[in-house]
Amino acid sequence: MKDSYEQRIQNQFGAFCVKVLKNEARHIQREYARLRDQEKSLGELTASELEQTAVWDKHFMDEYVFDVQGLPVVVNGNILADALAQLPEGKRDVILLSYFLGMTDREISEKLNIVHQTVSKRRRATLKELREYLVKEGFEWPDE
C-alpha cells in the first residue's frame, strides 16, 4: 500500500512539473512574439531611420596628439590644444614634457640637450604666454 501511495505522489508531482514547464514555455513563446512585433531589424531600417538612432561618441573628439621627441602626448580640450599649437616647438616641448609626461627639469634638459636653467626659464615664460592666450580666448581661472 505504501508503494502505491508513493507512486501516486510521484506521478502527481511529475504531472505538476510538466504542467509548470508547459505553461512557462507558452509564456516565453508569447514574450518572444510580443518582442518580435515591437522590434525592427536593423536591416529593415531606412538610412534616415538609422541616422536618427545613431549615437556619436564625443570622447575622442577634443583629443589632440603632439609628438615630442618621438613620444606621443595626448592633450584634451580645444582651447588648450590650440594654445599649445601656437607655441614654438621648443617651448611647447618643455611644457608637454613637464606637465603632461611628468618629467623633471633635469630629465627635460637631458632629453632636449639644453641647459637645466634654460628649461626652467622656458617653462616660466611659456606658462605666462599660455595664461595670456587662454585669458584672451575667454578662459576663466577658478581662483580669480
BADOSE-270923 format. One record per residue: residue number from 1; z, x, y of N, C-alpha, C in turn. Coordinates in steps of 0.001 Angstrom, whole numbers, always signed. Atoms other than C-alpha are relative to their C-alpha. Layout:
<sites>
<site resi="NUM" n_c3="Z" n_c1="X" n_c2="Y" ca_c3="Z" ca_c1="X" ca_c2="Y" c_c3="Z" c_c1="X" c_c2="Y"/>
...
</sites>
This chain:
<sites>
<site resi="1" n_c3="+0" n_c1="+827" n_c2="-1183" ca_c3="+0" ca_c1="+0" ca_c2="+0" c_c3="+0" c_c1="+873" c_c2="+1249"/>
<site resi="2" n_c3="-90" n_c1="-856" n_c2="-1150" ca_c3="+847" ca_c1="+2806" ca_c2="+2340" c_c3="-1349" c_c1="+660" c_c2="+285"/>
<site resi="3" n_c3="+1299" n_c1="-625" n_c2="-189" ca_c3="-2524" ca_c1="+4463" ca_c2="+1803" c_c3="-984" c_c1="-953" c_c2="+673"/>
<site resi="4" n_c3="+930" n_c1="+955" n_c2="-605" ca_c3="-4442" ca_c1="+1297" ca_c2="+2691" c_c3="+368" c_c1="-266" c_c2="+1464"/>
<site resi="5" n_c3="-441" n_c1="+206" n_c2="-1384" ca_c3="-2331" ca_c1="+817" ca_c2="+5838" c_c3="-448" c_c1="+1183" c_c2="+878"/>
<site resi="6" n_c3="+423" n_c1="-1178" n_c2="-736" ca_c3="-3004" ca_c1="+4400" ca_c2="+6965" c_c3="-1511" c_c1="+30" c_c2="+158"/>
<site resi="7" n_c3="+1464" n_c1="+35" n_c2="-64" ca_c3="-6691" ca_c1="+3964" ca_c2="+6128" c_c3="-464" c_c1="-990" c_c2="+1066"/>
<site resi="8" n_c3="+353" n_c1="+1022" n_c2="-983" ca_c3="-6837" ca_c1="+788" ca_c2="+8228" c_c3="+250" c_c1="+523" c_c2="+1424"/>
<site resi="9" n_c3="-331" n_c1="-561" n_c2="-1311" ca_c3="-5150" ca_c1="+2560" ca_c2="+11197" c_c3="-1049" c_c1="+1041" c_c2="+391"/>
<site resi="10" n_c3="+1014" n_c1="-1012" n_c2="-283" ca_c3="-7576" ca_c1="+5449" ca_c2="+10912" c_c3="-1338" c_c1="-656" c_c2="+353"/>
<site resi="11" n_c3="+1257" n_c1="+704" n_c2="-277" ca_c3="-10544" ca_c1="+3048" ca_c2="+10794" c_c3="+29" c_c1="-660" c_c2="+1379"/>
<site resi="12" n_c3="-117" n_c1="+630" n_c2="-1316" ca_c3="-9267" ca_c1="+1149" ca_c2="+13835" c_c3="-97" c_c1="+1051" c_c2="+1114"/>
<site resi="13" n_c3="+50" n_c1="-1069" n_c2="-1008" ca_c3="-8729" ca_c1="+4374" ca_c2="+15728" c_c3="-1423" c_c1="+552" c_c2="+113"/>
<site resi="14" n_c3="+1380" n_c1="-482" n_c2="-4" ca_c3="-12208" ca_c1="+5589" ca_c2="+14714" c_c3="-911" c_c1="-969" c_c2="+743"/>
<site resi="15" n_c3="+813" n_c1="+1003" n_c2="-683" ca_c3="-13754" ca_c1="+2318" ca_c2="+15905" c_c3="+272" c_c1="+27" c_c2="+1500"/>
<site resi="16" n_c3="-371" n_c1="-77" n_c2="-1410" ca_c3="-11833" ca_c1="+2570" ca_c2="+19170" c_c3="-672" c_c1="+1209" c_c2="+662"/>
<site resi="17" n_c3="+613" n_c1="-1209" n_c2="-556" ca_c3="-13090" ca_c1="+6152" ca_c2="+19719" c_c3="-1504" c_c1="-175" c_c2="+179"/>
<site resi="18" n_c3="+1441" n_c1="+226" n_c2="-96" ca_c3="-16693" ca_c1="+5155" ca_c2="+19015" c_c3="-305" c_c1="-921" c_c2="+1172"/>
<site resi="19" n_c3="+191" n_c1="+946" n_c2="-1099" ca_c3="-16375" ca_c1="+2247" ca_c2="+21455" c_c3="+162" c_c1="+702" c_c2="+1355"/>
<site resi="20" n_c3="-238" n_c1="-739" n_c2="-1247" ca_c3="-14947" ca_c1="+4529" ca_c2="+24187" c_c3="-1177" c_c1="+929" c_c2="+293"/>
<site resi="21" n_c3="+1110" n_c1="-925" n_c2="-189" ca_c3="-17708" ca_c1="+7094" ca_c2="+23649" c_c3="-1284" c_c1="-719" c_c2="+395"/>
<site resi="22" n_c3="+1197" n_c1="+772" n_c2="-354" ca_c3="-20472" ca_c1="+4456" ca_c2="+23757" c_c3="+80" c_c1="-488" c_c2="+1437"/>
<site resi="23" n_c3="-160" n_c1="+482" n_c2="-1374" ca_c3="-19056" ca_c1="+2990" ca_c2="+26973" c_c3="-148" c_c1="+1137" c_c2="+1018"/>
<site resi="24" n_c3="+119" n_c1="-1148" n_c2="-911" ca_c3="-18768" ca_c1="+6418" ca_c2="+28569" c_c3="-1450" c_c1="+457" c_c2="+93"/>
<site resi="25" n_c3="+1416" n_c1="-376" n_c2="-15" ca_c3="-22348" ca_c1="+7249" ca_c2="+27555" c_c3="-796" c_c1="-975" c_c2="+867"/>
<site resi="26" n_c3="+670" n_c1="+999" n_c2="-852" ca_c3="-23543" ca_c1="+3965" ca_c2="+29159" c_c3="+313" c_c1="+243" c_c2="+1481"/>
<site resi="27" n_c3="-415" n_c1="-261" n_c2="-1379" ca_c3="-21553" ca_c1="+4783" ca_c2="+32285" c_c3="-756" c_c1="+1210" c_c2="+570"/>
<site resi="28" n_c3="+711" n_c1="-1209" n_c2="-447" ca_c3="-23132" ca_c1="+8259" ca_c2="+32520" c_c3="-1474" c_c1="-306" c_c2="+219"/>
<site resi="29" n_c3="+1407" n_c1="+352" n_c2="-160" ca_c3="-26632" ca_c1="+6828" ca_c2="+31990" c_c3="-220" c_c1="-815" c_c2="+1278"/>
<site resi="30" n_c3="+106" n_c1="+791" n_c2="-1236" ca_c3="-26061" ca_c1="+4274" ca_c2="+34769" c_c3="+136" c_c1="+888" c_c2="+1235"/>
<site resi="31" n_c3="-210" n_c1="-915" n_c2="-1130" ca_c3="-24789" ca_c1="+7018" ca_c2="+37086" c_c3="-1240" c_c1="+857" c_c2="+238"/>
<site resi="32" n_c3="+1231" n_c1="-783" n_c2="-134" ca_c3="-27858" ca_c1="+9192" ca_c2="+36401" c_c3="-1137" c_c1="-840" c_c2="+556"/>
<site resi="33" n_c3="+1048" n_c1="+900" n_c2="-507" ca_c3="-30154" ca_c1="+6213" ca_c2="+37004" c_c3="+206" c_c1="-259" c_c2="+1493"/>
<site resi="34" n_c3="-294" n_c1="+243" n_c2="-1411" ca_c3="-28403" ca_c1="+5491" ca_c2="+40301" c_c3="-371" c_c1="+1227" c_c2="+840"/>
<site resi="35" n_c3="+337" n_c1="-1226" n_c2="-717" ca_c3="-28781" ca_c1="+9135" ca_c2="+41370" c_c3="-1511" c_c1="+205" c_c2="+93"/>
<site resi="36" n_c3="+1461" n_c1="-127" n_c2="-20" ca_c3="-32474" ca_c1="+9145" ca_c2="+40385" c_c3="-618" c_c1="-915" c_c2="+1052"/>
<site resi="37" n_c3="+519" n_c1="+948" n_c2="-992" ca_c3="-33042" ca_c1="+6102" ca_c2="+42598" c_c3="+270" c_c1="+487" c_c2="+1426"/>
<site resi="38" n_c3="-375" n_c1="-436" n_c2="-1345" ca_c3="-31293" ca_c1="+7711" ca_c2="+45568" c_c3="-600" c_c1="+1353" c_c2="+386"/>
<site resi="39" n_c3="+462" n_c1="-1348" n_c2="-289" ca_c3="-32568" ca_c1="+11277" ca_c2="+45284" c_c3="-1516" c_c1="+83" c_c2="-63"/>
<site resi="40" n_c3="+1438" n_c1="-214" n_c2="-33" ca_c3="-36048" ca_c1="+12540" ca_c2="+46019" c_c3="-258" c_c1="+1470" c_c2="-309"/>
<site resi="41" n_c3="+325" n_c1="-1372" n_c2="+365" ca_c3="-37602" ca_c1="+15645" ca_c2="+44517" c_c3="-550" c_c1="+743" c_c2="+1216"/>
<site resi="42" n_c3="+522" n_c1="-791" n_c2="-1116" ca_c3="-38381" ca_c1="+18468" ca_c2="+46952" c_c3="-1524" c_c1="+53" c_c2="-20"/>
<site resi="43" n_c3="+1451" n_c1="-2" n_c2="+120" ca_c3="-41942" ca_c1="+18440" ca_c2="+45638" c_c3="-643" c_c1="-1254" c_c2="+583"/>
<site resi="44" n_c3="+524" n_c1="+1253" n_c2="-530" ca_c3="-42346" ca_c1="+14852" ca_c2="+46828" c_c3="+100" c_c1="-95" c_c2="+1525"/>
<site resi="45" n_c3="-189" n_c1="+54" n_c2="-1444" ca_c3="-41310" ca_c1="+15609" ca_c2="+50416" c_c3="-1225" c_c1="+508" c_c2="+751"/>
<site resi="46" n_c3="+1082" n_c1="-476" n_c2="-854" ca_c3="-43883" ca_c1="+15986" ca_c2="+53173" c_c3="+500" c_c1="+1208" c_c2="+794"/>
<site resi="47" n_c3="-371" n_c1="-1186" n_c2="-770" ca_c3="-43933" ca_c1="+19060" ca_c2="+55392" c_c3="+975" c_c1="-357" c_c2="+1121"/>
<site resi="48" n_c3="-895" n_c1="+385" n_c2="-1100" ca_c3="-42271" ca_c1="+17190" ca_c2="+58264" c_c3="+1400" c_c1="-352" c_c2="-530"/>
<site resi="49" n_c3="-1301" n_c1="+316" n_c2="+592" ca_c3="-39505" ca_c1="+15887" ca_c2="+55963" c_c3="+742" c_c1="+1282" c_c2="-395"/>
<site resi="50" n_c3="-607" n_c1="-1281" n_c2="+350" ca_c3="-38889" ca_c1="+19424" ca_c2="+54680" c_c3="+519" c_c1="+702" c_c2="+1253"/>
<site resi="51" n_c3="-406" n_c1="-617" n_c2="-1264" ca_c3="-38728" ca_c1="+20666" ca_c2="+58283" c_c3="+1309" c_c1="-593" c_c2="+500"/>
<site resi="52" n_c3="-1213" n_c1="+673" n_c2="-462" ca_c3="-36034" ca_c1="+18090" ca_c2="+59071" c_c3="+1218" c_c1="+406" c_c2="-823"/>
<site resi="53" n_c3="-1128" n_c1="-351" n_c2="+860" ca_c3="-33882" ca_c1="+19152" ca_c2="+56123" c_c3="+319" c_c1="+1490" c_c2="+34"/>
<site resi="54" n_c3="-195" n_c1="-1450" n_c2="-22" ca_c3="-34216" ca_c1="+22890" ca_c2="+56824" c_c3="+1198" c_c1="+364" c_c2="+863"/>
<site resi="55" n_c3="-1128" n_c1="-549" n_c2="-746" ca_c3="-31179" ca_c1="+24820" ca_c2="+57994" c_c3="-296" c_c1="+1478" c_c2="+205"/>
<site resi="56" n_c3="+322" n_c1="-1388" n_c2="-317" ca_c3="-31781" ca_c1="+28106" ca_c2="+59758" c_c3="+1280" c_c1="+804" c_c2="+122"/>
<site resi="57" n_c3="-1161" n_c1="-882" n_c2="-32" ca_c3="-29270" ca_c1="+30890" ca_c2="+59201" c_c3="-78" c_c1="+877" c_c2="+1240"/>
<site resi="58" n_c3="+3" n_c1="-758" n_c2="-1246" ca_c3="-28358" ca_c1="+32417" ca_c2="+62547" c_c3="+865" c_c1="+1247" c_c2="-101"/>
<site resi="59" n_c3="-932" n_c1="-1117" n_c2="+176" ca_c3="-26091" ca_c1="+35078" ca_c2="+61081" c_c3="-592" c_c1="+1337" c_c2="+447"/>
<site resi="60" n_c3="+608" n_c1="-1287" n_c2="-298" ca_c3="-28556" ca_c1="+37952" ca_c2="+61477" c_c3="-908" c_c1="-41" c_c2="+1223"/>
<site resi="61" n_c3="+945" n_c1="+129" n_c2="-1094" ca_c3="-30454" ca_c1="+36642" ca_c2="+64492" c_c3="+354" c_c1="+876" c_c2="+1199"/>
<site resi="62" n_c3="-360" n_c1="-826" n_c2="-1146" ca_c3="-28493" ca_c1="+38607" ca_c2="+67076" c_c3="+543" c_c1="+1360" c_c2="-441"/>
<site resi="63" n_c3="-395" n_c1="-1295" n_c2="+537" ca_c3="-28096" ca_c1="+41755" ca_c2="+64994" c_c3="-1107" c_c1="+1014" c_c2="+269"/>
<site resi="64" n_c3="+969" n_c1="-1045" n_c2="-310" ca_c3="-29797" ca_c1="+44944" ca_c2="+66153" c_c3="+449" c_c1="+1284" c_c2="-677"/>
<site resi="65" n_c3="-309" n_c1="-1246" n_c2="+696" ca_c3="-30008" ca_c1="+48225" ca_c2="+64278" c_c3="-559" c_c1="+1167" c_c2="+817"/>
<site resi="66" n_c3="+383" n_c1="-1218" n_c2="-701" ca_c3="-30058" ca_c1="+51517" ca_c2="+66158" c_c3="+74" c_c1="+1153" c_c2="-993"/>
<site resi="67" n_c3="+12" n_c1="-1178" n_c2="+860" ca_c3="-30894" ca_c1="+54806" ca_c2="+64473" c_c3="+606" c_c1="+1171" c_c2="+774"/>
<site resi="68" n_c3="-671" n_c1="-1126" n_c2="-648" ca_c3="-28524" ca_c1="+57643" ca_c2="+65371" c_c3="+31" c_c1="+1160" c_c2="-988"/>
<site resi="69" n_c3="+39" n_c1="-1184" n_c2="+856" ca_c3="-29376" ca_c1="+60970" ca_c2="+63773" c_c3="-175" c_c1="-385" c_c2="-1471"/>
<site resi="70" n_c3="+270" n_c1="+440" n_c2="+1367" ca_c3="-30657" ca_c1="+59161" ca_c2="+60683" c_c3="+1010" c_c1="-984" c_c2="-559"/>
<site resi="71" n_c3="-1006" n_c1="+970" n_c2="+439" ca_c3="-27644" ca_c1="+56824" ca_c2="+60482" c_c3="-290" c_c1="-1362" c_c2="+628"/>
<site resi="72" n_c3="+206" n_c1="+1323" n_c2="-588" ca_c3="-28229" ca_c1="+53085" ca_c2="+60893" c_c3="+1314" c_c1="-543" c_c2="+575"/>
<site resi="73" n_c3="-1170" n_c1="+569" n_c2="-659" ca_c3="-25816" ca_c1="+51462" ca_c2="+63355" c_c3="-354" c_c1="-1435" c_c2="+396"/>
<site resi="74" n_c3="+265" n_c1="+1413" n_c2="-264" ca_c3="-25667" ca_c1="+47654" ca_c2="+63485" c_c3="+839" c_c1="-455" c_c2="+1183"/>
<site resi="75" n_c3="-675" n_c1="+513" n_c2="-1201" ca_c3="-24830" ca_c1="+46048" ca_c2="+66842" c_c3="-237" c_c1="-1498" c_c2="+54"/>
<site resi="76" n_c3="+99" n_c1="+1455" n_c2="-117" ca_c3="-24083" ca_c1="+42334" ca_c2="+67162" c_c3="+80" c_c1="-398" c_c2="+1456"/>
<site resi="77" n_c3="-37" n_c1="+518" n_c2="-1364" ca_c3="-24829" ca_c1="+40496" ca_c2="+70380" c_c3="-1181" c_c1="+462" c_c2="+815"/>
<site resi="78" n_c3="+1194" n_c1="-309" n_c2="-774" ca_c3="-27917" ca_c1="+40317" ca_c2="+72545" c_c3="+299" c_c1="+822" c_c2="+1245"/>
<site resi="79" n_c3="-296" n_c1="-682" n_c2="-1263" ca_c3="-26296" ca_c1="+41434" ca_c2="+75795" c_c3="+388" c_c1="+1447" c_c2="-255"/>
<site resi="80" n_c3="-433" n_c1="-1358" n_c2="+305" ca_c3="-24596" ca_c1="+44465" ca_c2="+74269" c_c3="-1162" c_c1="+847" c_c2="-520"/>
<site resi="81" n_c3="+1142" n_c1="-749" n_c2="+539" ca_c3="-27710" ca_c1="+45490" ca_c2="+72334" c_c3="-988" c_c1="+346" c_c2="+1107"/>
<site resi="82" n_c3="+902" n_c1="-283" n_c2="-1128" ca_c3="-29836" ca_c1="+45179" ca_c2="+75490" c_c3="+571" c_c1="+1103" c_c2="+878"/>
<site resi="83" n_c3="-642" n_c1="-1024" n_c2="-820" ca_c3="-27307" ca_c1="+47242" ca_c2="+77431" c_c3="-129" c_c1="+1370" c_c2="-655"/>
<site resi="84" n_c3="+108" n_c1="-1278" n_c2="+713" ca_c3="-27317" ca_c1="+49957" ca_c2="+74771" c_c3="-1444" c_c1="+501" c_c2="-30"/>
<site resi="85" n_c3="+1409" n_c1="-387" n_c2="+43" ca_c3="-31113" ca_c1="+49921" ca_c2="+74594" c_c3="-455" c_c1="+586" c_c2="+1338"/>
<site resi="86" n_c3="+350" n_c1="-501" n_c2="-1333" ca_c3="-31265" ca_c1="+50625" ca_c2="+78364" c_c3="+437" c_c1="+1452" c_c2="+205"/>
<site resi="87" n_c3="-558" n_c1="-1345" n_c2="-174" ca_c3="-29312" ca_c1="+53847" ca_c2="+77953" c_c3="-945" c_c1="+1078" c_c2="-532"/>
<site resi="88" n_c3="+726" n_c1="-1134" n_c2="+588" ca_c3="-30913" ca_c1="+57250" ca_c2="+77420" c_c3="+561" c_c1="+295" c_c2="-1395"/>
<site resi="89" n_c3="-377" n_c1="-200" n_c2="+1398" ca_c3="-30796" ca_c1="+58321" ca_c2="+73788" c_c3="+1293" c_c1="+798" c_c2="-169"/>
<site resi="90" n_c3="-1194" n_c1="-832" n_c2="+129" ca_c3="-28119" ca_c1="+60996" ca_c2="+74261" c_c3="+1276" c_c1="-768" c_c2="+284"/>
<site resi="91" n_c3="-1179" n_c1="+798" n_c2="-344" ca_c3="-25675" ca_c1="+58635" ca_c2="+75954" c_c3="+243" c_c1="-1091" c_c2="-1033"/>
<site resi="92" n_c3="-112" n_c1="+1078" n_c2="+1000" ca_c3="-26397" ca_c1="+55820" ca_c2="+73505" c_c3="+566" c_c1="+555" c_c2="-1308"/>
<site resi="93" n_c3="-483" n_c1="-596" n_c2="+1251" ca_c3="-25814" ca_c1="+58141" ca_c2="+70546" c_c3="+1505" c_c1="+251" c_c2="+41"/>
<site resi="94" n_c3="-1435" n_c1="-275" n_c2="-126" ca_c3="-22387" ca_c1="+59159" ca_c2="+71845" c_c3="+803" c_c1="-1288" c_c2="-150"/>
<site resi="95" n_c3="-712" n_c1="+1288" n_c2="+75" ca_c3="-21302" ca_c1="+55521" ca_c2="+72292" c_c3="-50" c_c1="-569" c_c2="-1415"/>
<site resi="96" n_c3="+142" n_c1="+571" n_c2="+1342" ca_c3="-22666" ca_c1="+54397" ca_c2="+68922" c_c3="+818" c_c1="+782" c_c2="-1030"/>
<site resi="97" n_c3="-771" n_c1="-812" n_c2="+950" ca_c3="-21142" ca_c1="+57299" ca_c2="+67019" c_c3="+1502" c_c1="-179" c_c2="+205"/>
<site resi="98" n_c3="-1423" n_c1="+109" n_c2="-300" ca_c3="-17806" ca_c1="+56906" ca_c2="+68766" c_c3="+557" c_c1="-1375" c_c2="-345"/>
<site resi="99" n_c3="-590" n_c1="+1327" n_c2="+118" ca_c3="-17280" ca_c1="+53148" ca_c2="+68826" c_c3="-476" c_c1="-802" c_c2="-1208"/>
<site resi="100" n_c3="+513" n_c1="+788" n_c2="+1118" ca_c3="-19446" ca_c1="+51854" ca_c2="+66004" c_c3="+156" c_c1="+713" c_c2="-1337"/>
<site resi="101" n_c3="-203" n_c1="-756" n_c2="+1241" ca_c3="-19083" ca_c1="+54651" ca_c2="+63456" c_c3="+1362" c_c1="+662" c_c2="-58"/>
<site resi="102" n_c3="-1381" n_c1="-480" n_c2="-2" ca_c3="-15566" ca_c1="+55677" ca_c2="+64490" c_c3="+164" c_c1="+1509" c_c2="-63"/>
<site resi="103" n_c3="-80" n_c1="-1463" n_c2="+45" ca_c3="-16306" ca_c1="+59375" ca_c2="+64867" c_c3="+815" c_c1="+519" c_c2="+1187"/>
<site resi="104" n_c3="-754" n_c1="-641" n_c2="-1077" ca_c3="-14069" ca_c1="+61654" ca_c2="+66928" c_c3="-966" c_c1="+806" c_c2="+881"/>
<site resi="105" n_c3="+833" n_c1="-818" n_c2="-900" ca_c3="-15371" ca_c1="+63708" ca_c2="+69881" c_c3="-451" c_c1="+1283" c_c2="-689"/>
<site resi="106" n_c3="+342" n_c1="-1242" n_c2="+701" ca_c3="-15266" ca_c1="+66841" ca_c2="+67741" c_c3="-1129" c_c1="-253" c_c2="-1026"/>
<site resi="107" n_c3="+1050" n_c1="+323" n_c2="+991" ca_c3="-17327" ca_c1="+65194" ca_c2="+64968" c_c3="-1325" c_c1="-285" c_c2="+682"/>
<site resi="108" n_c3="+1230" n_c1="+318" n_c2="-742" ca_c3="-19816" ca_c1="+63890" ca_c2="+67519" c_c3="-629" c_c1="+1272" c_c2="+547"/>
<site resi="109" n_c3="+542" n_c1="-1254" n_c2="-553" ca_c3="-20164" ca_c1="+67301" ca_c2="+69141" c_c3="-682" c_c1="+832" c_c2="-1089"/>
<site resi="110" n_c3="+625" n_c1="-724" n_c2="+1116" ca_c3="-20903" ca_c1="+68862" ca_c2="+65741" c_c3="-1290" c_c1="-690" c_c2="-438"/>
<site resi="111" n_c3="+1179" n_c1="+758" n_c2="+446" ca_c3="-23351" ca_c1="+66085" ca_c2="+64820" c_c3="-1169" c_c1="+160" c_c2="+978"/>
<site resi="112" n_c3="+1050" n_c1="-61" n_c2="-1014" ca_c3="-25264" ca_c1="+66279" ca_c2="+68122" c_c3="-257" c_c1="+1416" c_c2="+518"/>
<site resi="113" n_c3="+124" n_c1="-1399" n_c2="-435" ca_c3="-24856" ca_c1="+70059" ca_c2="+68602" c_c3="+167" c_c1="+143" c_c2="+1514"/>
<site resi="114" n_c3="-330" n_c1="-128" n_c2="-1411" ca_c3="-23302" ca_c1="+69714" ca_c2="+72050" c_c3="+1483" c_c1="+355" c_c2="+130"/>
<site resi="115" n_c3="-1382" n_c1="-420" n_c2="-254" ca_c3="-20039" ca_c1="+70905" ca_c2="+73611" c_c3="+926" c_c1="-1213" c_c2="-37"/>
<site resi="116" n_c3="-1006" n_c1="+1046" n_c2="+138" ca_c3="-16892" ca_c1="+68860" ca_c2="+72945" c_c3="+260" c_c1="-714" c_c2="+1329"/>
<site resi="117" n_c3="-268" n_c1="+595" n_c2="-1315" ca_c3="-16248" ca_c1="+68307" ca_c2="+76674" c_c3="-1169" c_c1="-859" c_c2="+469"/>
<site resi="118" n_c3="+1182" n_c1="+779" n_c2="-379" ca_c3="-19804" ca_c1="+67047" ca_c2="+77164" c_c3="+62" c_c1="-1380" c_c2="-640"/>
<site resi="119" n_c3="-135" n_c1="+1286" n_c2="+693" ca_c3="-19157" ca_c1="+64321" ca_c2="+74596" c_c3="+971" c_c1="-892" c_c2="+751"/>
<site resi="120" n_c3="-1025" n_c1="+768" n_c2="-708" ca_c3="-16032" ca_c1="+63217" ca_c2="+76413" c_c3="-510" c_c1="-506" c_c2="+1346"/>
<site resi="121" n_c3="+540" n_c1="+391" n_c2="-1311" ca_c3="-17745" ca_c1="+63190" ca_c2="+79837" c_c3="-1090" c_c1="-1062" c_c2="-153"/>
<site resi="122" n_c3="+1078" n_c1="+983" n_c2="+226" ca_c3="-20805" ca_c1="+61350" ca_c2="+78496" c_c3="+574" c_c1="-1363" c_c2="-360"/>
<site resi="123" n_c3="-571" n_c1="+1262" n_c2="+436" ca_c3="-18662" ca_c1="+58726" ca_c2="+76845" c_c3="+610" c_c1="-752" c_c2="+1181"/>
<site resi="124" n_c3="-626" n_c1="+653" n_c2="-1159" ca_c3="-16634" ca_c1="+58022" ca_c2="+80006" c_c3="-1057" c_c1="-525" c_c2="+969"/>
<site resi="125" n_c3="+1046" n_c1="+416" n_c2="-946" ca_c3="-19728" ca_c1="+57903" ca_c2="+82232" c_c3="-818" c_c1="-1154" c_c2="-564"/>
<site resi="126" n_c3="+804" n_c1="+1053" n_c2="+631" ca_c3="-21642" ca_c1="+55756" ca_c2="+79770" c_c3="+769" c_c1="-1308" c_c2="-77"/>
<site resi="127" n_c3="-811" n_c1="+1227" n_c2="+12" ca_c3="-18782" ca_c1="+53286" ca_c2="+79399" c_c3="-10" c_c1="-668" c_c2="+1370"/>
<site resi="128" n_c3="+53" n_c1="+539" n_c2="-1363" ca_c3="-18777" ca_c1="+52890" ca_c2="+83172" c_c3="-1353" c_c1="-679" c_c2="+240"/>
<site resi="129" n_c3="+1342" n_c1="+576" n_c2="-149" ca_c3="-22553" ca_c1="+52291" ca_c2="+83146" c_c3="-115" c_c1="-1320" c_c2="-782"/>
<site resi="130" n_c3="+68" n_c1="+1213" n_c2="+822" ca_c3="-22238" ca_c1="+49763" ca_c2="+80319" c_c3="+782" c_c1="-1138" c_c2="+639"/>
<site resi="131" n_c3="-834" n_c1="+1026" n_c2="-648" ca_c3="-19463" ca_c1="+47911" ca_c2="+82119" c_c3="-748" c_c1="-598" c_c2="+1199"/>
<site resi="132" n_c3="+755" n_c1="+472" n_c2="-1168" ca_c3="-21562" ca_c1="+47692" ca_c2="+85310" c_c3="-1173" c_c1="-885" c_c2="-441"/>
<site resi="133" n_c3="+1137" n_c1="+773" n_c2="+493" ca_c3="-24582" ca_c1="+46457" ca_c2="+83336" c_c3="+461" c_c1="-1365" c_c2="-516"/>
<site resi="134" n_c3="-494" n_c1="+1250" n_c2="+572" ca_c3="-22553" ca_c1="+43839" ca_c2="+81472" c_c3="+515" c_c1="-948" c_c2="+1080"/>
<site resi="135" n_c3="-467" n_c1="+841" n_c2="-1109" ca_c3="-20909" ca_c1="+42572" ca_c2="+84678" c_c3="-1206" c_c1="-591" c_c2="+731"/>
<site resi="136" n_c3="+1224" n_c1="+466" n_c2="-665" ca_c3="-24349" ca_c1="+42335" ca_c2="+86288" c_c3="-662" c_c1="-1122" c_c2="-808"/>
<site resi="137" n_c3="+598" n_c1="+1014" n_c2="+879" ca_c3="-25512" ca_c1="+40268" ca_c2="+83285" c_c3="+865" c_c1="-1250" c_c2="-136"/>
<site resi="138" n_c3="-847" n_c1="+1192" n_c2="+16" ca_c3="-22636" ca_c1="+37834" ca_c2="+83753" c_c3="+1112" c_c1="+11" c_c2="-1036"/>
<site resi="139" n_c3="-1080" n_c1="-91" n_c2="+975" ca_c3="-20237" ca_c1="+39055" ca_c2="+81090" c_c3="+1327" c_c1="+54" c_c2="+729"/>
<site resi="140" n_c3="-1312" n_c1="+13" n_c2="-627" ca_c3="-16624" ca_c1="+38283" ca_c2="+81998" c_c3="+1007" c_c1="+674" c_c2="-925"/>
<site resi="141" n_c3="-999" n_c1="-712" n_c2="+770" ca_c3="-13820" ca_c1="+40584" ca_c2="+80861" c_c3="+1235" c_c1="-868" c_c2="-140"/>
<site resi="142" n_c3="-1155" n_c1="+865" n_c2="+221" ca_c3="-10828" ca_c1="+38789" ca_c2="+79318" c_c3="+1239" c_c1="+391" c_c2="+808"/>
<site resi="143" n_c3="-1219" n_c1="-435" n_c2="-687" ca_c3="-8207" ca_c1="+40891" ca_c2="+81137" c_c3="-132" c_c1="-74" c_c2="+1523"/>
<site resi="144" n_c3="+159" n_c1="+99" n_c2="-1459" ca_c3="-9580" ca_c1="+40189" ca_c2="+84627" c_c3="+308" c_c1="-1395" c_c2="+480"/>
</sites>
